[in-house]
Amino acid sequence: MPQRLLFVYNADGGLLPGLKDAFHKILSPATYPCSLCAVTYGATSMRPEWKAFVQQLPVPVEFLHRDEFVRDHSQWQQHRLPAAFAVLESGELQPFIRAEEMDSADLNGLMEMVRARLG
């Protein structure tokens, strides 16, 4: 079992990028590039069912924006996002959920995927 899970949004952090993303998600959801954001967030905050799910997992969960992830893990900068990684005891990252899988999952499907992979 991983030490923790790291979910990475396909969006940059900060106030201005956040506002831009919120408008993009509302005005043109079909072209919004972050399926993780789209299924786990409402207009302004994390969906309560996702928040509760994450809190009950047997491992800690961390969330990073694309710019934070690339800053901290530059060797993964070519990895397609959004994605989730298992953080191993050594600190090494291992892909846990790939972008293609996230792009095709709704919230229930994402939660089921996480449950199944944690065993």
C-alpha positions as CSV (number, residue, x, y, z in Angstrom):
1,M,0.0,0.0,0.0
2,P,1.3,3.5,-0.8
3,Q,2.4,5.9,1.9
4,R,0.0,8.4,0.4
5,L,-1.8,9.4,-2.7
6,L,-1.0,12.5,-4.8
7,F,-3.7,13.8,-7.1
8,V,-2.5,16.4,-9.7
9,Y,-4.8,18.8,-11.4
10,N,-4.3,19.8,-15.0
11,A,-4.6,23.4,-13.9
12,D,-2.2,25.9,-12.3
13,G,-2.7,27.2,-8.8
14,G,-3.3,30.8,-7.7
15,L,-6.2,33.2,-7.7
16,L,-6.1,34.4,-11.3
17,P,-5.7,30.9,-12.8
18,G,-8.4,29.7,-10.5
19,L,-10.9,32.3,-11.6
20,K,-10.0,31.7,-15.2
21,D,-10.6,27.9,-14.7
22,A,-13.9,28.5,-12.9
23,F,-15.2,30.6,-15.8
24,H,-13.9,28.1,-18.4
25,K,-15.6,25.2,-16.5
26,I,-18.9,27.1,-16.4
27,L,-18.9,28.6,-19.9
28,S,-17.4,25.7,-21.9
29,P,-17.3,22.5,-19.8
30,A,-16.7,20.3,-22.9
31,T,-13.3,22.0,-23.5
32,Y,-12.2,22.2,-19.9
33,P,-8.8,20.4,-19.7
34,C,-9.0,19.1,-16.1
35,S,-11.4,16.2,-15.7
36,L,-10.3,15.8,-12.1
37,C,-11.4,19.4,-11.3
38,A,-14.6,18.9,-13.3
39,V,-15.8,15.8,-11.3
40,T,-14.5,16.7,-7.8
41,Y,-15.3,20.4,-7.7
42,G,-18.5,22.3,-8.0
43,A,-18.5,26.0,-9.0
44,T,-16.4,27.1,-6.1
45,S,-15.5,24.3,-3.7
46,M,-14.8,20.6,-3.4
47,R,-17.8,18.4,-3.7
48,P,-18.9,17.1,-0.2
49,E,-19.1,13.5,-1.3
50,W,-15.5,13.6,-2.7
51,K,-14.2,15.4,0.4
52,A,-15.8,12.8,2.7
53,F,-14.5,9.9,0.5
54,V,-10.9,11.3,0.6
55,Q,-11.0,11.8,4.4
56,Q,-12.0,8.1,5.0
57,L,-9.3,6.6,2.8
58,P,-6.6,4.5,4.7
59,V,-3.8,6.7,3.4
60,P,-3.3,10.5,3.4
61,V,-4.2,12.3,0.2
62,E,-2.5,15.4,-1.2
63,F,-3.6,17.6,-4.1
64,L,-1.2,19.6,-6.2
65,H,-1.8,22.0,-9.2
66,R,0.2,21.4,-12.4
67,D,2.7,24.2,-11.7
68,E,3.4,22.9,-8.1
69,F,3.8,19.4,-9.3
70,V,6.3,20.3,-12.0
71,R,8.2,22.4,-9.6
72,D,8.4,19.6,-7.0
73,H,8.7,16.6,-9.5
74,S,10.3,17.9,-12.6
75,Q,11.1,14.4,-13.9
76,W,7.4,13.9,-14.4
77,Q,6.7,17.1,-16.3
78,Q,5.9,15.2,-19.5
79,H,3.3,13.0,-17.8
80,R,-0.2,13.7,-19.0
81,L,-2.4,15.3,-16.4
82,P,-4.7,15.1,-14.5
83,A,-3.3,12.0,-12.8
84,A,-2.9,10.4,-9.5
85,F,0.3,8.9,-8.1
86,A,1.1,6.5,-5.3
87,V,3.9,7.9,-3.1
88,L,6.0,4.9,-2.0
89,E,7.9,4.6,1.2
90,S,11.1,5.7,-0.6
91,G,9.3,8.9,-1.7
92,E,9.3,7.7,-5.3
93,L,6.1,8.3,-7.4
94,Q,4.3,5.5,-9.2
95,P,1.4,6.2,-11.5
96,F,-1.9,5.3,-9.8
97,I,-4.6,6.6,-12.1
98,R,-3.6,7.8,-15.6
99,A,-5.1,10.8,-17.4
100,E,-7.0,8.7,-19.8
101,E,-8.7,6.8,-17.0
102,M,-9.6,10.1,-15.2
103,D,-10.9,11.6,-18.4
104,S,-13.4,8.8,-18.8
105,A,-14.6,8.6,-15.1
106,D,-17.4,10.3,-13.4
107,L,-17.2,11.0,-9.6
108,N,-18.5,7.5,-8.6
109,G,-16.2,5.8,-11.2
110,L,-13.2,7.7,-9.8
111,M,-14.0,6.8,-6.2
112,E,-14.5,3.1,-7.3
113,M,-11.2,3.1,-9.1
114,V,-9.4,4.5,-6.0
115,R,-11.1,1.9,-3.7
116,A,-10.2,-1.0,-6.0
117,R,-6.6,0.0,-6.4
118,L,-6.0,0.5,-2.7
119,G,-7.4,-3.0,-2.2
